[in-house]
Amino acid sequence: MTCAHDIIVRPIISEQSMEQMADKKYTFEVKKSANKIEIKKAVEEVFGVKVLNVTTSNMLGKKKRMGRFEGRRASWKKAVVKLTADSKTIEFFDGMA
């Protein structure tokens, strides 16, 4: 069993994720091998909130060039977590909106 802090890598701060905060949806980069149940338990444990559902998507790494050499950024997994209506908000995101 992995620790909850190992499953959640970092929060994702973008225009789209800031707009979704009004609907109590929060976006995180998560461990690539984590499933929806593990992500739900990790968010509930770390932030002390109630999660309604979790939506995940695998993000492919972008192609990058360095002169004549071509490489690729690492692929990662994104999770959008929707909280229940009676749940409190995540304080980490409160100052950013």
SULRA-V620035 format. One record per residue. RES is the residue in one small letter. PHI is phi in degrees with one decimal (* if undefined). NEAR is the number of other ideal C-beta (glycine too) atoms within 10 Angstrom. D_CENTER is the distance of its C-alpha to the mean C-alpha in Angstrom with 1 decimal. Layout:
BEGIN
res=RES phi=PHI near=NEAR d_center=D_CENTER
res=RES phi=PHI near=NEAR d_center=D_CENTER
END
This chain:
BEGIN
res=m phi=* near=5 d_center=19.6
res=t phi=-88.5 near=11 d_center=16.8
res=c phi=-72.9 near=10 d_center=15.9
res=a phi=-62.8 near=16 d_center=12.8
res=h phi=-72.8 near=10 d_center=12.2
res=d phi=-78.1 near=13 d_center=12.4
res=i phi=-75.7 near=21 d_center=9.7
res=i phi=-87.8 near=21 d_center=6.9
res=v phi=-82.3 near=16 d_center=7.7
res=r phi=-163.7 near=9 d_center=6.8
res=p phi=-78.3 near=14 d_center=5.5
res=i phi=-106.6 near=17 d_center=6.2
res=i phi=-109.5 near=10 d_center=9.7
res=s phi=-146.5 near=9 d_center=11.6
res=e phi=-60.8 near=7 d_center=14.4
res=q phi=-64.1 near=10 d_center=12.8
res=s phi=-69.2 near=18 d_center=9.7
res=m phi=-69.9 near=14 d_center=12.6
res=e phi=-68.3 near=11 d_center=14.7
res=q phi=-73.8 near=15 d_center=12.5
res=m phi=-63.5 near=16 d_center=12.6
res=a phi=-64.8 near=8 d_center=16.2
res=d phi=-93.2 near=9 d_center=15.3
res=k phi=60.5 near=18 d_center=13.1
res=k phi=-113.7 near=17 d_center=9.9
res=y phi=-124.2 near=23 d_center=6.8
res=t phi=-111.8 near=20 d_center=3.9
res=f phi=-135.2 near=23 d_center=1.3
res=e phi=-88.9 near=15 d_center=3.9
res=v phi=-124.1 near=25 d_center=5.6
res=k phi=-60.1 near=17 d_center=9.4
res=k phi=-62.1 near=12 d_center=11.1
res=s phi=-91.0 near=9 d_center=13.4
res=a phi=-76.3 near=20 d_center=11.3
res=n phi=-101.7 near=12 d_center=12.2
res=k phi=-63.8 near=15 d_center=11.2
res=i phi=-66.5 near=9 d_center=13.6
res=e phi=-65.3 near=18 d_center=12.5
res=i phi=-66.0 near=24 d_center=8.8
res=k phi=-60.7 near=17 d_center=10.7
res=k phi=-64.2 near=14 d_center=13.2
res=a phi=-66.2 near=25 d_center=11.1
res=v phi=-66.4 near=24 d_center=9.4
res=e phi=-64.0 near=16 d_center=13.0
res=e phi=-73.5 near=14 d_center=14.6
res=v phi=-72.9 near=16 d_center=12.9
res=f phi=-101.6 near=20 d_center=12.9
res=g phi=67.4 near=11 d_center=15.8
res=v phi=-123.3 near=19 d_center=14.7
res=k phi=-105.5 near=13 d_center=15.5
res=v phi=-99.2 near=20 d_center=12.9
res=l phi=-84.6 near=14 d_center=14.7
res=n phi=-153.5 near=12 d_center=12.6
res=v phi=-130.1 near=20 d_center=9.5
res=t phi=-116.9 near=13 d_center=9.4
res=t phi=-119.5 near=15 d_center=8.4
res=s phi=-152.1 near=9 d_center=9.9
res=n phi=-88.8 near=9 d_center=11.3
res=m phi=-103.0 near=14 d_center=11.7
res=l phi=-78.6 near=10 d_center=15.2
res=g phi=-70.0 near=11 d_center=16.3
res=k phi=-79.5 near=10 d_center=18.7
res=k phi=-76.2 near=9 d_center=22.3
res=k phi=-132.8 near=10 d_center=23.8
res=r phi=-115.7 near=8 d_center=27.4
res=m phi=-131.4 near=7 d_center=29.3
res=g phi=71.5 near=5 d_center=32.8
res=r phi=-91.5 near=5 d_center=34.1
res=f phi=-96.4 near=7 d_center=31.4
res=e phi=-118.7 near=9 d_center=28.4
res=g phi=-139.0 near=10 d_center=25.1
res=r phi=-144.7 near=10 d_center=21.6
res=r phi=-71.0 near=11 d_center=18.3
res=a phi=-70.6 near=9 d_center=16.2
res=s phi=-78.9 near=11 d_center=14.1
res=w phi=-149.3 near=17 d_center=10.4
res=k phi=-117.7 near=17 d_center=7.9
res=k phi=-113.2 near=15 d_center=5.1
res=a phi=-126.8 near=24 d_center=4.1
res=v phi=-107.3 near=18 d_center=5.6
res=v phi=-107.2 near=26 d_center=7.2
res=k phi=-103.9 near=15 d_center=10.8
res=l phi=-90.3 near=21 d_center=13.0
res=t phi=-71.7 near=12 d_center=16.7
res=a phi=-65.2 near=7 d_center=19.3
res=d phi=-90.1 near=6 d_center=20.9
res=s phi=-79.5 near=16 d_center=17.9
res=k phi=-77.7 near=12 d_center=17.7
res=t phi=-81.4 near=14 d_center=15.1
res=i phi=-86.3 near=19 d_center=12.7
res=e phi=-64.7 near=10 d_center=15.2
res=f phi=-59.0 near=11 d_center=13.0
res=f phi=-89.6 near=16 d_center=12.3
res=d phi=-62.3 near=9 d_center=16.0
res=g phi=-76.3 near=6 d_center=17.7
res=m phi=-94.7 near=10 d_center=15.7
res=a phi=-78.5 near=9 d_center=16.7
END
